[in-house]
Amino acid sequence: MLVRLTGMLIALVIAAFLGTAVGAEQPPPPSFENLQNRLIKDGFDKQQLEKIYNHKDVELDLSVATVYFRHRESKSNYDQFLEDKTIANARAYLAEHKTDLEATEKAYGVDKEVITAILLVETRLGGYVGVKPVINTLSTLASLSEESKRSLLFNQVSKNGKQSREQVDAWAEKKAAWAYEELKAFLSHTDSSETDPVGIKGSFAGAMGYAQFMPSNILVYGADGSGDGKVDLFVHSDAIASIGLYLKGHGWKPGLDAEKMGKVLLRYNNSTYYANTLLRIRAVLRGSS
C-alpha cells in the first residue's frame, strides 16, 4: 500500500511539473503596454488607461490589419442600395426623421435626401454599425509602430506570399501613425461624452456610429442635433446633424451641380463609385429619376 501511494505521489509531482513546463512555454498575449506609455506621455490619465487596457475584452486584433491586404473597393456592391425595398426603407426614414432632417437642411444647407443616402449606404440607416470594438481596432493599428507587432502581422500576411516584409513594414508604419492620432481622438471623444470606450463597436477601420465618422472627424464635425449637450453618433439626430456639418465644411451648398456635389461626396469616401451611388439615390428620393 505504501509503495502504491508513493508511486501515486511521484506521478502527481511529475504531472504537475510537466503542466507547469507546458504552461511556461505559452507566451503571454501581446500587450498594449508601450502604447499606454505613449498615451500617458501625451497627457492621458494613467488610471483611466489601465482600466481600459486591463479590461478582458481589450486585445490585439490583427484581423483589422490583414483585411487591408484583402479588401478592394471595386468589389463593393453599391447597386444594392437602389433596389426597390431599400429605397422604400429610405423613404420611410425620411418621413420618420423629417424634423431632424429639415432642421439640418435649414442649419447647414445640406438637403435631407443626400444625408439619408449617406446613412443608407454607410449603415443601412443605422441598422448595421460594425462589430469590431473600436478600442481594439485603433490600438492594434497604432501598436504596429512596434517591430514585434509588425512581425506578428507579417507572419499572417505572408501566408498569401504576395507581400514582402519591406512592403508590410512600410504600410504598417504609415498606418500606425494615422491610427495613433485617431486613437487619441477616440479617447478624447469618449471622455468628453462620458462614454465607455470598450463598448463601442465600429468598422474594421475604426469608423463609428450611424454616420461612420472616424474619431478625428467627430471632434471637428460632430454636432449635437438632439440638444442634450453631447455628441453621440449612435443617436439619429446627432448623426444627421453631423453629416450636414461635415458636408457643409467640405463645400456643400444649395445649388451645386452634380459634378461639384460629387467632389464633396468624395471627401466622405474617396470612391467615385460610392459618390455616384449617393447621387443616384438622392435623385430617386427627390423624384427626379
C-alpha positions in Angstrom: 0.0 0.0 0.0 2.9 2.4 0.9 4.5 1.6 -2.4 1.3 2.3 -4.3 0.8 5.7 -2.5 4.5 6.6 -3.1 4.1 5.8 -6.8 0.9 7.9 -7.0 2.7 10.9 -5.3 5.6 10.7 -7.7 3.2 10.5 -10.6 1.3 13.6 -9.4 4.6 15.5 -8.9 5.7 14.7 -12.4 2.3 15.7 -13.9 2.4 19.0 -12.0 5.9 19.7 -13.2 5.1 18.9 -16.8 2.0 21.0 -16.6 4.0 23.9 -15.3 6.6 23.4 -18.0 4.0 23.3 -20.8 2.3 26.4 -19.4 5.6 28.2 -19.2 6.1 27.6 -22.9 3.0 29.5 -23.8 3.9 33.2 -24.4 1.6 35.8 -22.8 -0.8 37.6 -25.2 0.7 40.7 -26.8 0.1 43.7 -24.6 -0.5 47.4 -25.2 2.0 48.5 -22.5 4.1 50.5 -24.9 1.1 52.2 -26.4 -0.2 53.1 -22.9 3.1 54.7 -22.1 2.9 56.8 -25.2 -0.6 57.9 -24.4 0.4 58.8 -20.8 3.3 60.9 -22.2 0.7 62.7 -24.4 -1.4 63.6 -21.3 -3.9 60.8 -20.9 -4.7 59.7 -17.4 -2.8 56.6 -16.3 -5.6 55.2 -14.1 -8.2 55.5 -16.9 -5.9 53.9 -19.4 -5.1 51.0 -17.0 -8.9 50.5 -16.5 -9.4 50.4 -20.3 -6.5 48.2 -21.2 -6.9 45.8 -18.4 -10.5 45.0 -19.5 -10.9 41.4 -20.5 -12.3 42.4 -23.9 -9.5 44.7 -24.9 -6.9 42.8 -27.0 -4.7 42.8 -30.1 -6.8 42.0 -33.2 -4.6 41.7 -36.3 -7.6 40.9 -38.5 -8.3 44.7 -38.7 -4.9 45.0 -40.3 -4.8 41.9 -42.5 -8.2 43.0 -44.0 -6.4 45.9 -45.7 -4.5 43.4 -47.8 -7.7 41.7 -49.0 -10.4 44.4 -49.2 -10.9 46.1 -52.5 -13.4 48.9 -53.1 -14.2 47.7 -56.6 -15.7 44.6 -55.1 -18.3 46.6 -53.1 -21.9 46.3 -54.5 -23.4 49.7 -54.0 -26.1 49.0 -56.6 -27.9 47.0 -53.9 -28.9 50.3 -52.3 -31.0 51.2 -55.3 -33.3 48.2 -55.0 -37.0 48.9 -54.5 -37.2 47.6 -51.0 -34.1 49.5 -49.9 -35.4 52.8 -51.4 -38.7 52.2 -49.7 -36.8 52.0 -46.4 -35.0 55.2 -47.2 -38.3 57.0 -47.9 -39.7 55.7 -44.6 -36.6 57.1 -42.9 -37.2 60.5 -44.5 -40.7 60.5 -43.1 -39.7 59.3 -39.6 -36.9 61.7 -39.1 -38.4 64.6 -41.0 -38.0 67.1 -38.2 -34.3 66.5 -37.7 -33.5 66.3 -41.4 -35.3 69.6 -42.1 -33.6 71.3 -39.2 -30.2 70.2 -40.5 -31.1 71.3 -44.0 -32.0 74.7 -42.7 -28.9 75.0 -40.5 -26.3 73.8 -43.0 -27.9 73.9 -46.4 -27.5 70.2 -47.0 -30.6 68.5 -48.4 -32.2 65.7 -46.5 -32.1 63.3 -49.4 -28.3 63.2 -49.6 -28.0 62.8 -45.8 -30.4 59.9 -46.0 -28.4 58.4 -48.9 -25.2 58.5 -46.9 -26.9 56.9 -43.9 -28.4 54.2 -46.1 -25.0 53.2 -47.7 -22.9 53.6 -44.6 -25.0 51.7 -42.1 -28.3 50.8 -43.7 -29.9 53.7 -41.9 -28.3 52.8 -38.6 -29.1 49.1 -38.8 -25.5 47.9 -39.1 -22.7 49.9 -37.5 -19.9 47.3 -37.4 -18.9 44.6 -35.0 -15.3 45.4 -34.2 -14.5 47.1 -30.8 -13.1 50.5 -31.9 -10.6 50.5 -29.0 -9.2 47.2 -30.2 -9.1 48.3 -33.8 -7.3 51.6 -33.2 -5.0 50.2 -30.5 -3.9 47.3 -32.7 -3.2 49.5 -35.7 -1.4 52.1 -33.6 0.8 49.5 -32.0 2.1 48.5 -35.4 4.8 51.1 -34.8 6.4 48.4 -32.7 8.6 45.9 -34.5 7.3 43.0 -32.6 3.7 43.7 -33.7 4.8 44.2 -37.3 6.4 40.8 -37.2 3.2 39.2 -36.0 1.3 41.0 -38.8 3.8 39.8 -41.4 3.6 36.2 -40.2 -0.1 36.4 -41.1 0.0 38.4 -44.2 2.9 36.4 -45.7 0.8 33.3 -45.9 -0.5 34.5 -49.3 3.0 35.1 -50.5 2.3 38.4 -52.2 3.8 41.0 -49.9 7.5 41.3 -48.8 8.5 42.2 -45.3 9.6 45.6 -46.5 6.2 46.3 -48.1 4.3 45.2 -45.0 6.5 47.3 -42.7 6.1 50.4 -44.9 2.3 50.1 -44.8 2.2 49.3 -41.1 4.4 52.2 -40.0 2.3 54.7 -42.0 -1.0 53.2 -40.8 0.3 53.2 -37.2 1.0 56.9 -37.3 -2.5 57.6 -38.6 -4.2 55.2 -36.1 -2.4 56.7 -33.1 -3.9 60.1 -33.9 -7.3 58.5 -34.3 -6.9 56.6 -31.0 -6.2 59.9 -29.2 -9.2 61.5 -30.8 -11.3 58.4 -29.8 -10.3 58.6 -26.2 -10.8 62.3 -26.1 -14.3 61.9 -27.6 -15.4 59.1 -25.2 -14.0 61.1 -22.3 -15.9 64.3 -23.1 -19.1 62.4 -23.9 -18.8 60.2 -20.8 -19.0 57.0 -22.9 -17.3 53.7 -22.1 -14.7 53.3 -24.9 -14.7 49.5 -24.5 -18.3 49.1 -25.5 -18.3 51.0 -28.8 -18.3 48.9 -32.0 -17.4 50.1 -35.4 -15.9 49.2 -38.8 -12.6 47.4 -39.4 -11.1 50.9 -39.9 -12.4 52.3 -36.6 -15.3 54.4 -38.1 -18.2 54.5 -35.7 -21.9 55.5 -35.3 -24.7 55.7 -37.8 -22.7 58.2 -39.9 -19.5 56.1 -39.7 -17.2 59.0 -38.7 -13.6 58.5 -37.8 -12.9 59.9 -34.3 -10.9 62.8 -35.6 -13.9 63.9 -37.6 -16.2 63.7 -34.6 -14.0 66.2 -32.8 -14.3 68.6 -35.7 -17.7 67.9 -37.2 -19.7 66.2 -34.5 -22.9 68.1 -34.0 -25.4 67.9 -31.1 -28.6 67.6 -33.1 -30.6 66.3 -30.1 -29.7 69.3 -27.9 -28.6 67.2 -24.9 -25.2 68.7 -24.7 -23.3 65.7 -26.0 -22.4 64.3 -29.5 -23.5 60.7 -29.9 -23.4 59.3 -33.4 -25.5 56.4 -32.3 -28.4 58.9 -32.0 -30.1 59.7 -35.2 -30.5 63.4 -34.6 -26.8 63.8 -33.9 -25.7 61.6 -36.8 -27.9 63.6 -39.2 -26.6 67.0 -38.0 -23.0 65.8 -38.1 -23.3 64.7 -41.7 -24.8 68.1 -42.5 -22.0 69.9 -40.8 -19.4 67.7 -42.4 -20.7 68.2 -45.9 -21.0 72.0 -45.4 -17.5 72.1 -44.1 -16.2 70.4 -47.3 -18.0 72.8 -49.7 -21.6 71.6 -50.0 -24.2 74.3 -50.5 -27.5 74.6 -52.2 -27.4 74.8 -56.0 -24.3 72.8 -56.6 -24.3 70.9 -59.9 -23.8 67.1 -60.0 -20.0 67.4 -60.6 -19.4 69.6 -57.7 -21.7 67.6 -55.4 -19.7 64.5 -56.4 -16.4 66.2 -55.4 -17.8 67.0 -52.0 -19.0 63.4 -51.5 -15.6 62.1 -52.4 -14.4 63.7 -49.2 -16.7 61.4 -47.3 -15.4 58.3 -49.1 -12.8 58.6 -51.9 -14.5 56.3 -54.3 -16.2 57.5 -57.5 -18.5 54.5 -57.4 -19.6 55.5 -53.9 -20.1 59.1 -54.7 -22.1 58.4 -57.9 -24.3 55.9 -56.0 -25.1 58.6 -53.4 -26.1 60.9 -56.2 -28.3 58.3 -57.8 -30.1 57.5 -54.5 -30.5 61.3 -53.9 -32.1 61.7 -57.3 -34.5 58.8 -56.7 -35.5 60.1 -53.3 -36.1 63.6 -54.8 -38.3 62.1 -57.5 -36.0 63.2 -60.3 -35.1 59.8 -61.6 
